[in-house]
């Protein structure tokens, strides 16, 4: 599945590839679920891409993935810290 592939990329320290696969997933019309948002936020943190992390977090929060929990907040804070924000 898309989620499995993205998760494998993120765990293999390939966050750019994880984000690329996510882009392809969106292009073909698949929406991420809540666990995938957490994986994507971690990938953004590894890239230091805090802006993309905030975008994903807001999308999730606005209904796509359900309300964020403590883990997603932690991943967002980590992405912002690594990105210098």
N, C-alpha and C positions, 0 to 999 in steps of 0.2 A: 504494500500500500504506500501511498504518498507519505503518510506519517512515519512509517517504518524507515523509509529511505532517508527522510530528512533527519530523523532521530539518529540513524546510523552515521550520517555525515557529521552531525554535531558532536556525537560521542567520539568520533575518530579525529577530532580536532580539525575538521574541515568546515568551519562556519560559512565561508564564502560559497562553497558548494551547497550547503544546506539552504542558504538564501536563494541560490540560483534555482534549485529544485522547487522551492516554495513559489518562486515567480512562475515557473512552468505550470505548477499545480493550479495557480490562480488563472492563468491564461486559458486553461481547458475547462474552467468553471467549477473547480472544487473549492470548497471553503474549509478553512481549518477548524478543528474542534478545540476545546479548551486545553487539553494536554499538549496539543501541537503549538498553541500560542506560547506555552511555557518553554518549549524546546526552541522556538524561534527567538524568544526573548533572551535565552541563554546564548544563542548564536550571535545575536546582536552585541551582547556583552563581551563575548570573546573578540569581536571585531572592534569594540569600542564605538559602535555606531549607535549612540544614544538617541539621535533623532529618529531613526527607524524603529528603535525600541519603543519610543513614546508613541509613534504612529500605530504600531501594532497593539500596544497596550490600550490606546484609546478606541481602536476598532473592536477589540475584545470587550472592553468595558461598555461600549455602546450597543452590545447585544449579540455580536457574532459568536462569542465564545462563552458568554455568561459572565457573571461578576468575578473579578479577580480575587484570588485568595492571597494569603501571606507569601506563598512561593512566588507568584507572579510579581508582587510588589518588590520582593527581594531581588528578583532577576532584573527588574527595571532599575532599581537603585544601583545595582552592580554595573549595569550597562552605562548608566550616567556617570558613575565614578570612574570607570575605565575610559570613558570618553572625555573626561576632564570637566564634567558639568556637576 
